[in-house]
Amino acid sequence: MVLARAGLWQEVITVPANQTYLMPDGMSFEEAAAFLVNYITAYMILFDFGNLRPNQSILVHMAAGGVGTAAIQLCKTVENVTIFGTASASKHDALRESGVTHPIDYRTMDYVEEVRKISPKGVDIVLDPLGGSDTSKAFHLLKPMGKLITYGVANLLTGQKKNLMAMAKTWWNQFSINALQLLHLNKAVCGYHLGYLDEELELVGGVVAKLLSLYSQGKIKPKIDSVWPFEQVADAMRQMQEKKNVGKVILVPELPKEEPKKEEN
């Protein structure tokens, strides 16, 4: 398995040996491709920043995506965690099966209101890959001593083409707070980007070791939505852009050829 900031959509790559990890027994190549970035991200934002503990509650945005599904599985390794997960209604059955306590259809419902109906004080942790005004909503959903971890700005992308007006609106609405306000509110805001931890080999390697142990115990397993050859990369990206995927969309150089069926005599 390989960690790299970019450049992996190729048949052959060169990476430093210290950015590679052995696949455990029983792991498929597709699972290996879906493992490192999603699970390292989910683990570090949940446990290193979030300090997730038994009997806490968490809001996971984009709960059916790669990091979302990883985070849900990792939440299930902690006793009695209440999981709120946002996704379109067609994915709710899959979310319930994976362990989400309260799926929320963000397209038709106000997720803040839905969380407050069930947990009036809010939640202990919010995982925010959205940015813009949603980061502000997340902060105000936190209980005292709650933690907001932001790790993306998905709201910058609103369609198949760049929309400069939407990007400007998201940027303008980006959440901002000063240290004095945090002091008074007893809340924490954290920012995470795995790409800028590429020199923290010991730190990241320790997380990978813990994740591989969980995989070997059967407690976590990458969920693969679909596998696409390089020649269908546009279709693979459309699958994500249209938010049809539940789990990880995987690219491979080419799909394995089916063996011809033997004719019966």
Secondary structure, DSSP 8 states (H G I E B T S, - for coil): -B--SS--SSSS----GGGB----TT--HHHHHHHHHHHHHHHIIIIIIS---TT-EEEESSTTSHHHHHHHHHHTTSTT-EEEEE--GGGHHHHHHHT-SEEE-TTTS-HHHHHHHH-TT-EEEEEE---THHHHHHHHTEEEEEEEEE---GGG--SSS--HHHHHHHHHT-----HHHHHHHT-EEEE--GGGGTT-HHHHHHHHHHHHHHHHTTS----EEEEEEGGGHHHHHHHHHTT--SSEEEEESS-----------
